[in-house]
Amino acid sequence: MIERGGSSAVTSATRCADAAADIDPSWTALRGAPLFRDAGDEVLGQLAAAQLVLRLELPRDTLLEVPPGIRDPLCLVIAGQMSIGVFDPEALAERGRRQRDAALGEQDGTLMPPGPLARTARRNLALLGDGELFNLAALVQASDGDDRIAAFSLTRALVLVIAGEAMRWLAAAAPGVAEAAASALASTSARLRAITGVQHEILDFYVRNGLSVAGPTVRLRQLDLCIDCKQCEEACEDRHGAQRLTLGGYELGLLDFVYTCRTCRDARCLSPCEHDAIKRDARSGEVVIHEDRCIGCSLCALSCPYGAIQMIDVAEPDMPAFQPRFKARLDKSGKLAFGPGKGRKAQARRIASKCDHCAGYADQACVSACPTGSLIEISPAALFRVPGPGARGDAAAGSAPGHEPHPARAGYPRTFATGSAEWHVRDMLPARPFVDGIAVRDSGAARVRARRLSLLVWALGLAAFAGVLAEVVLRWFHPTWSISYTVMRREGVEPALAAMNVSYLAGTQLALTCGYLGTALMVLSMAYLVQRRLGWFWRTATNQFWLDVHLMTGVVGPLFIALHSALRLTTWVSIPFWSMVAVVVSGVIGRYLYTLVPSLTSKHDLAILAHRRAITELAIDHPAAGDHAYQVMDREARRSRSAWEIGLVPLLLWVLADDLRRIWTRRRDRRALTRLAPRRIARRIARRIDRVVALERRNELAPRGKALLRSWKRVHVPFSIALLGTMLAHIAIALHVF
């Protein structure tokens, strides 16, 4: 029996349990929660009847308010996702006003509700899923006058708010439950304490940009592999008539989460549509637009906070949003029909369009078109290494169904699972994938056409060159071991005469053969450009295959040409060779820039933030040293920004001169730090300052590199044309002479 305010809450435990089960859904939620597995029906009935445990159903983007009369509350997440965020009270008030206005105008569709609450937060501090218990009272105590720390729902969520009084009572009435609750609180606390430094930024990115509520996989672009060819966007438009993905989405380090549909588990785009024009496929789980029913009201596009749905004009060719190929596709399939017996009554002026992962096709056009394997599909929970849907702790991992260890006896879970992989708590939210890249080249979980010929292409090309090179080397340095010598001996030529006739000079038959092979390979390298211009050509093989052919022939072809010249490169006849060298060098530089510049420009922000956070932690007991460190970094950052107006070459000279200046100022700053902190701490802070200064200077150089990156084709393509012309002239002259 529980006493509250001096009055008896129940008179009979059995009647209490029965009544609670009949009238209070809190009892049902308690009974189904693993945390209360050891509690009897009588105990749970008393908790529910005394209103020490309240069951709350939260719509998405709803703050969890502490119910009146509940002191020292805990919150148990039964289903859904919750987060903890830091909010500006004025921003919350403005959002509440917009949400109330939207509710009033929802029936006639005049107003749309505001976007995700996670984007209103200044910072998202935690992500909480099924079965996690956290201290709700601590959030109220941590809030101050300027900021409010509050828990809120990311999706529709079912939670139990448990009064602190209930836990104290359970310690005596059901010790096993109290022990399990303590273990669950320890688990949540350990996981939150493990998030340090730059991991806070990664977690905020994960929650703020909706990756926690995304479907099983999301599409991302690996910036260190992307060559910015836009073939993914072109392939998508070729297949569907309108582009369904856009590069340059939400970027974190070397990864770009492109603007396209994520198949959200709690999709906001579904509820506004009153014509069943956008629905979730029951079999595949894909969110699909039924174009023959869409009336073009735009409510689904306005509801999607991730820019995944576009409204395509199909009635006015003069409008910027008009896509002729999209309209032609719909006309051909009869999806623009209207009238009696059709999906819509009146003619539609616009039709919604979004990615459906190429439903009905064997592959995904954008991923198959990527020549470098930069565009992939990957599980966000596995990438960020956070507990996702169906995640489990090590307490239950490997146990037979129905025989999982009790949470209290198993201890708080130090591992969690994402799909088939298990991670330790300390491995959560790793920075390395975003700073160093993930190097996934097999398209991840995406459906693509087979890519098995690339290695064969390189193997054949390099093997052919290696064989010819071996013959040339043997002719020069050991003629009797060469194939030419062996052939002449089999034809009956005397050994001495055969050895005398073995040679390798420009104009010999083998040299001419090398010239023919090199020319053929250099011409074949242009097939990569041809397949981009001719729509049917890409069906012969994947873009990745043709890029591999382009790279292989661009490497092996010049090697054969070098053998063809026999390294006699001083006469006018060698002009085609030097043209070829210019083409190859410009191509290599372009490839280098396309992979180097994105990595340099993307990884610095995270690295700088990590170093700054490390300085703050090192100087936590020496605030004067921390202040001096930030003054130095701010001073150097201002100097770097002041060099923005000068040209690229003067900027490089400025960097050299500034490095010399830093030799003296570094010593001065280190002496100042040693007066403000112990020598060991001062030395570590100084090293961090040097890294921040170097990285911020790179950030100033990076835009110049991007400008060079955009213009490199203006060098590579003209050189290729010049090579073709000089090569044809060389062949024509050679044929005329001989």
N, C-alpha and C positions, 0 to 999 in steps of 0.2 A: 504494500500500500504506500502511495506517495502523498505526502502532505504538502499543500501549497497554500500559504496564507492562513494556516491553522485549520483548514477544513479538509475533510476526507475526499480524495478524488474519486474513489470507487468503494463499493461495499463488498463486492464479490469479484475475485480475479477472473473466474470463469465467465460470469455475465459481462464483465468489462471486455474481455477478449472477443466474445461473440458480438457485443454491440459495436466495438471498434471496427470489427471486420465488416459489419453491415453498413455503418454510416460514415466511417472515416477512411479514406484511401491511404492515409498515412500508415495505418497498420499493414495494409497489403504491401506498400513499398518497403516497410521495415522487414517484413517476413521474406521478401524476395532478395534483400541485400545480403551478399556474402558476409559482410562485416558483422551482421547480427545472427549468424548461423547458429551459435551456441545458446542464444536466448530462447526461452520458452514462450509459448503463446501468451501466457499470463503476464510475463514481464513486458512484452511488446504491447499488449493491450493496455496495461497501466500507463506506459509511456504515451501512447496515442490519446488515451482518454484525458490525461493530465495536460495535453497539448505542449509537451516538452519536445516533441518532434513534429515538425510541420512539413508536409509534402507540397512543393511548389512546382508548377509547370510554367516555364519561362519561354515566351516567344524569342526568336532570335533578336540580338541587339537590345537586350533588356538588362538594366542594372539590377543586381540582386540586393534588394533593400532588406535590412534586418527587421523582422516583424516586431511590433511593440510587445514588450513583456518578455522577450527572449534575451537573457543576459549571457555573456561570454559564449556566443554561438559558434558552433562548428558547422561546416557545410560538406555534405557527402554528395558527390555527383553520381546519380544513378544512370543517366543516359544523356548523350549529347556532349558538347564541348563548352567549357567555361574558360575565361581568361581573367587576368587581373591587370588593370591598367591605371596609369596616372592621368588624371583629367584636370583640365581647367574648368572650374565651376561655371564660368560665363559661357564657355563653349557647350557645356552640358545643358545649360538653360536654353541657349539658342537652338540646340538640337531638339530639345523637348518641345519647344514652340513649333518647330517645323513638323515634328512627328504628330502633334495634335492637329495641326492644320491639314496634314495629309490624311489623317483618319477622317476628318470631316468631309474632305473632298474625294475620298476613295470611291464612293459609289458612282459618281459621275466621271471619274478619271481625270479630274482637273488638276490634281496634285499627286506627286509621287513621294513615297516615304524617303527619308535621308539614307545615305549609304551606310556601309558597315560601321558599327560603333568602334571597332578596332582602329579605324582611321581618325576618329575624333580624339582618341587617346594621344597624349604626348608621348607615351612610351608604354608598350605592352610588356609586362614583367613575367607572366607565367602563362602556361597552357595546361589545362586540367581536363582529363577525360574520365571515362567510365570507371567508377570504383575508387576515385581519389578523394581523400578527405583533407580539408584544409581549415585553418583557423580563421573564421570570418571576423572574429572580434579584433584580431591583430590588425586588420586592414583599417578599421575605424580608428584605432589608436594611432596608426602610422600617418593618417591624414593630418595636414596642417591647414592653416588659413588660406594659403595660396593654391594648393593643389589638393585634389581629392583622390585617394586610392580606393578603388572599388572593384568588385568582381562583377562580371557581366557575361551574358551568354553569347557565344559565337554562332551557335545553331539553336534550334529548338532543344530545350534541355529540361530534364526532370531532376530535381535536387531535393535533398532532405536537409532542413535546417534543424540542428540538434542543440538544445540548450546545454550550457556547461553544467547545470544542475543535474541533467539527466546522466551525464558521464560520471559524476560523482556518485550518484545513486547506483549506477550499474556496477561500479567498482565493488560494491557489497552484494548486490543482487545477482549479477552475472559477471564474475571476474574475467571469464574468457573473452567476453565482448569488450570489456574495458581494455584488456591487454591487446586485443586486435586493433582497437581504435588507436591506442598509443603507437602500435607498430605502423599503422597507416599514416598517422601524422608524421612519424619519423621518416617514412618513405618519401612523402611529399617534401618535407623539409630538406632531406638529403639531396633530392633531385634539384630543388631550387638553389641550394647552396652551391651545387656543382656548376651552375651557370655563372661564369665570371668573365670579366674583361670584354673582349669583342663578341663573346657569345651572346651578350645582351642585345647587341645590334642584330645579330643573326636571328635570334628569337623574335625580336620585334618585326623584322622583315618577313619572317615566316607567317606570323599572325596577321600583320597589317595588310598584306597582299593576298590574303585568302588562301594560302597554300595549305593551311591546316584543314580547311573544309573542302579542298579540291577532291576530285575523284581518285581512282587508284593510281593514275599516272598524269603527269603534266608534260608539256612540250617545252623544251628549252634549247637554247643555242649556246654552244661552247665557243666563246669569243676567241680563244686561242687557236681554234681550228677553222673558224669562219674566214672566207676570203671575200666576203661581201659581194658575191656574184648575183644575189637576188633570184637565183634559179628556183628556190623554194616558193617564193611568192608567185613567180611566173607559172610554175607547174600547177599551183593551186588554182590560179585564174584560168589556165588552159582547160583544166578538168571541169570546173564548176561555173565558169563564166564570170566569176567575181572573186576577188582575193578574200580568203577567209582567215588569213593570219597576217600579222604585221610584226616585222622585226623591230628591235629597240623597245622592248617592253619593260618589265621591272627587272633592273639589273642589280646584281650583287657580285662584286668581284669579276671573275671571268665567266659568269653565267648570266644569260639573258633569258628570263621567263617571258617568252614572246606573247603578244596580245592574241589570244585565241581561246577557244572554249576549254574549260577545265573539267567539265562534267561534274559540277559541284554536287556534293551529297545533299545539300539543302539549297537547291537551285532557286534563286530569287526570280528568275525569268519565267517560271512556270505559272505562278499564281495569278499574275495580272491578266493573262490571256483568257478571254471568255469564249473563244471559238475553237478550242482544242487544236490550235494551229502549231503549238509547240508542246511536245509531250516527251516523257521519258519512256524509252522502249523497254517493255517489260522483260524482254529476253536478254538484251545486251547491256541495259542500264544507260545507254547513250541518250542524250537530250537531242531530239530531232525536230526540225521545223518541217511541217507539212505545208509545202508551198502552195498547194491547191486550195488551202483553207485560209491562208493569211490575208487579212484585210488591210495591212499596212498601218496599224494604229500606233506602232512604235513603242508600246508599253513594255514589251520584253526587252528591247534595246535600252530603254531608259532605266529599267530595273537592274540590268547587269552592271555591276560596279567595276568590271574588268575589261570593258571595251571589246567584248567578244562578238557582239551582234551588230551588224551594219544594216541599214535600211537602203535598199537599192531601188532607184527610180526606174520604173518600167513604162511610164506614160509620156514623159517629156524628154526627148532626146537632147534638148538644150541645157538641161540641168547637169551640174557637175557630178551628181550621184548616179547618173544614167550609165548603165553598162550594156552595150549592145549584145555582147555574147551571152550575158546572163539572160537577157530577154529572149534571145533566140533559142536558148536551151529550154526555157519555160514554154515558149510557143510550140516548140517541137514536141514536147511531152504533154501538151494540153493543160498545163497547170495554171494558166492565166484565164481559163474559161470561167464564166460567171452566168448566173441566172438560175431558173428552176432546175432542181436536181443536181446542182453543182455545189462546190464547197463554199462559195460566197455568192451573195445576191447581186452585188454591184461590182463594177470594174475596179480593180485595185490599182492605185497609183504607185504604191511602193510595196516591196516584198522584203521581209526579214531574211537575212542570210547569216549563217554561222557555221563554224566547223563542226562536222559530225564524225570526224576521224575517218572520212571517206567510207561511210557506211555503204555496203553493197559492192565495194571494190576489194580486190585482193591485196592491195597495198595502199599506203598513204602517200599521196602524190608529192607532198612537200618533202617528206623524209627521203623518199626514193630519189628525188631530184638533187639532193644535197651532194655535191661531188666530193666533199672532204669528210663526210660523216659528222659534221658539226651539229646538225639538228637531230635531236633524239627525243624519245619518250622515257621518263624515269619516274619512279615512285618518290613523291616529295618526302614521305616519312622516312624512307631509306636514305635519301640524300642528306636530310637534316638530322637524321638519327634521333628522332623523337618518337614516342609511342604513338602509333597511328591506330586506325580502326582494327580491332581484333588483337591489339598488342597485349602481351602478357608478361608478367614478371617471372623471375626465375623460380619463384615459389611453386608455380604451376607448371613450368616448362618441363616436359618429359614425363609428367604424371599421367596415369590412366584417368579417363573421364570418370568423374564422380569420386575420385580419390585424391584430389589436390590437397596438399598440406594446408592446415589452417593458417591464415595470415599471421596470427600471433606467434605460432610455433615456428613458422618458416623464417621469421624476421623480415625486415623490409626488403623489397626486391632490389638487387643491385644490377640486374640486367632486365632488358625489355626486348621484345621481338618486333620486327617490322617485316611482315611476310615470312620468309623462311630464314632470315638472318637474325642473329641476336647481338645486342650491343650492351656494353657496360655503361653504367650511368656516367662515368667520367668521359665516355666517348661521345656524349650528346653534343649537338650543335658544333661540329668541327669547323674550323676556319680553313683548313687546308684545301678542301674542294673548291672554295671560292677564290683562294689566293693562288693556288698552283694548278687549278683545273682538275678535271676528273678523267680525261683521256679515254672516253667511251667512244669507240669507233664502229660499233656494230649496230647502231640505231637504237640501242636499249630495248624497250618493250614495244617499239613501233613495228608495224607490218611493212616490210619492204620487199622488193624483188631481190633475187639471189645476187650476191656479190662475191662469187668464187673465182673469177678470172683475173683479178688484179695481181695477185702474187704470181700467177702463171705468166702474165705479160712481162713483169719485171724479170722473172727467171729466164725466159726465152731471150729477152734483149741482152741482159748482162752475160748470159752463157755464150751467145753468139759473138759478142765483142771479145770476151775472154779467150775464146778459141782462136779468133783471128789474131789477137794481140800475141798469143803464145807462138803462133806461126811466124809472125814478124820478128819477134825477139830471137827465136831460134835461127832464122835466116841471117840475122845480124851477128850473133855471138856464137852459135854452134850449128853451122849449116848441115852437118851430117845427121842431125837429129830432126830436121824439118820434114814436113810432109812432102814438100817439093823435091827434096833429095831422094826420098823413098820412091816417089813416082818415077823419077828419071832412072833410078837403078832398076826398077821393075821393067822399064822399057829397054834395058840393055845398055844404058850409057855407062861408060867406064867411071869408077869411083872418083878419080881425080878430076875428070871433066865435069861430072855431075856436081861436085863440090864447088868447082869454079863457076858454074852457071847458076848456082843458088845465090840470089841477091834480092834486096827489096829497095826499089827506087821509085820515085814518082813516075808514073806512066807505065809501070809494069802491069801485068794482068791482074794481080792481086790488088794493087793500088787502085786500078780502075774499078774493080769489084767493090772495094771499100767505098769509093766515091758514089757508085750507084746505090749501095745500101744506105749510106748516110743521107743522100738526097731523098730517097724514098721515105726514110724515117722522118726527115724534116718536113716533107710534104704531108705525111700522115699525122704529124703533130697538129696540123691545122684542122683536123677532123673535129677537134674539140670546139672550135669556133663554128664549124659548119653545123654541128648537131644543135647548137644553140639557136641558129638562124632558121633551120628547117624543122618544122613541127613534127614530121614523121620520123626524123632521123633518130630521136631519142629512144624510139621503141626497139632499136637494134640492141641496145644495152643500156645500163644505168649511166647516169652522169658521172658517178664515181669511177666507173670503168673507163670512160672516155677521158677523164682527168688523169687517171693513172697512165693511159696511153699517151696523153699529151706530155706528161712529165717524163715518162720513160723514153719516148722518142726524142724529146728535147734534151735528154742527157746522153743517150746512147748514139743518136744520130751525129751530133758534133764529135763524139769520140771516133766514129768511123771516118768522118771527114778529116780529122787530125791524122789518122793513119793514111788516108788517101794522099795527103800533102807530103808525107814522109818528112814532115817538119821543115820543109823548105818554104819559108814564109816571108821572104824578103823581096819578092818580085811582085809586079802588078797582078799576076795570076792569083795571088793570095788574097785579093780584095774580098771575094766571097767568104773566105775563111774568117777574116776579121769582122765582116758583117754578121756572120754566124755567132762569133764571140760576143758581139754587142747585143744580139738577141738573147743569147743565153744569160749573159750577165744581167741584163735588164729584167729578164724573167725571174732570175734568182733573187735579185734585189726586191722585186715586187712581191714575190712569195714571202720573203723574209719580213718585209714591212707589214704585210697583211696578217702575219702571225705574231710579230713582235709588238707592234703598236697597240693592238687591243689589250694584250697582256700587261704592258707597261702602264697603260692609262687606267685599267680597271682594278688592278690589285692594290694600288697605292692607298686608296682611301681606307680600306680595311687595315692595311699595315700601319698607316699613320695613326689611325684610331687605337690600334693595339699598343703601339709604343707610347702614346699619350696616356692611355689608361695605366700602363705599367709604371710610368713616371709618377702618376698620382698615387699609386699603391706604394711605391718605394718611398715617397716623401710624406706618407701619412703621419709619421711621427716628427717630421721636420718640415712644417708648412712653409717656412721661409725659403728653404731650398726648392720646394715645389713652385713657389711663386717666381723665383728667379729663373727656373727652367722654362716656365711658360713665357716669361718676358723675352728670353733669348729666342725661343721658337717663334714667337709672334714677330720679333724684330727681323729675323731671317726670312719669315714668310712675306713680310712687307717688301723686303729687298727683292725677293724673287718675283713678286707681282709687278714691281716697278720696271722689270726688264721685259714686260709684255709687248711694249710698243716697238722694240727694235727688231731688226731682221734676224733670220736664222743664223747666218754666219757671224754677225756681231754678237748674237746671243751666245754662241759657242765660245767666242773669245772672252765674253763677260764671265762665263762659267769658269774658264781656266783662271782668270784673274781673281775671281771670287774665292776659288779654292786656295790660292796663295794667301789671300786675306784671312781666310778661316784658320790657317795654321797658327796665326798669332792670336786671333780672337778666341780660338778654342782653348788655348792655354790660359788666357785671362779668365774665361768662364769657368774652367775647372778649378782654378785657384779660388774664385769666388764661392763655388759650391762647397769646397772643402772647409771653408769658414762657417758654412751654414749646416753642414751635415757630416757624419763620420766619413772618413776617406773611402771606405768600401762602398757605402751608399752613393757618395758623390761620384765615384768612378762609374758606377752602373747607370746613374742618371745621365752623366755626360755621354756615355755610349748611346743611350736612347736618343738624346738630343741630336747627335750626329746623324743617326739614321733618319730621324724626322726631317732634318734639313735637307739631306740628300734626296729623300723621296719627294718632298715638296718641290724641289728644284726640277726633278723629273716631270712632275705634273705641269710645269711651265713649258718644258721642252716637248711634251706629248702632243699638244695641238699642232705644233709645227710639223711633227712627224705625220699627223693625220692629213695635213695639207699635202705633204709629199706623197702620202699614200693614195690620195684621190687622183693625183696627176701621173702616177707611174705608167699607166696604160698609154699615155701620150708619148712615152718613150719606147715602150715595148712594141707597140703595133707598128709605128713607122720603121723601126729597125727590121721587123719581120717582113714588111713590104720591100725594103731595100735588099734584104737577103734574097727574097724570091727573084727580084730583078737581076741582081748580080749572078745568082746561081744559074739562071737561064742563059744569061750572056756567056758565062764561063762554059757551059755545056755546048752551046752553039758554036763558039770559037773552037773548042776542042774537037768537035765532030768535023768542022770544016778543015782544020789543019791535018787531022789524021785520016 
